[in-house]
Amino acid sequence: IQGRLLYLHDQADLSTISVSMREGDPAAPTARPGDLRQAFDRAWNGTVAVVTGVIIGAGVVLPIALFLALGLLVASRVWRPVRRLVEKVTPPPLG
């Protein structure tokens, strides 16, 4: 068995792999008369999609931002009197 393993090991060491590669023929670009029109149509549709996305995003973000701003305004109006009250009640530190 060990002789067979040595034989297979030697065969694997001496084995080679042959690879042949060939460059294919380059494809010639073919422009059809309607390609430019299609490019402009796709560009316009892309522009409309971006503007639509911005409007939808603003419609989602704006109400949330207004809600948070209103909450911060109310919190700042409430926090100042509460902080003054706490400062009057809290005794100064000893030391």
N, C-alpha and C positions, 0 to 999 in steps of 0.2 A: 504494500500500500504506500509505503514511504517512497519507494522508487517511482511509483506512478505520480505521486504528488510532485516530486522533483522534476520529472519529465514535463508535467503540465505547467509547472512554474517556469521552466526554461522556455517552453513554447510561448507562454504569455509574454515573457521578456523580449523575445525576438519577433513578436508579431508587429506588423505595421498597418497603418490605416492610410489608404490612398483617397484623396479628395480632389476632385477636379471641378473648377468653377469657370463659368463662361458668362461674360457680360451680355445681356440681352440687347436687342435693338432699341434705341430710344424712341419713345412714342412721340410722334409729331403733334404739337398742339393744333387743334382744329378749332377755329373760331367760326361760329355761325352768326348770321345777321341778327338774330334775336338775343344773343348773349349780353350785349351791352344794355339792352332794355331790361332784361331780367336782373342784371346787376343793380341797376337803379331802383327797380321795384323792391328787391331784397333790402337795399340800403334804406329806402323809405319806410318799409315795414319794420325794420330794426329800429329806426328812429322813433316811430310811433310807439313801438313796444316799450322803449326806454322811457319816453315821456309818460306813458300810461303807468308804468311801474313807479315812477317818481310821484305821480299824483296819488296813487293808491297808498304808497308808503307815507306820504304826508298826511293822508286821511287817517292813517292808523296812529302815527306818532303825535300829531298835533293835539288831539283830545287828551292823550295821556300826558303830554307835556303841560297842557293847561291845567289838568287836574293836579299834577304834582306842584305846579307853581302856586295854585290856589291853596293847597295844603301847606306849603312852606310859608305863605303869607299869613295864614291863620295861626300856624305854629309860632311864628315870630311875634305876632301880636299877643298871643297868650303867654308865651315864655317870658317876656320882659317883666310883666307885673308879677308873675309867679316867682321869678328869680329875685326880684326886689323884696318880696314878702319873705322868702326863705332867708335872705341875707339879714333882714331885721330880726328874725326869730333866732337865728343861729348865733350863739355866743362867740366872741372872738377867742382864738386859741390862746392857751396859757403858755407863757414863755417868753 
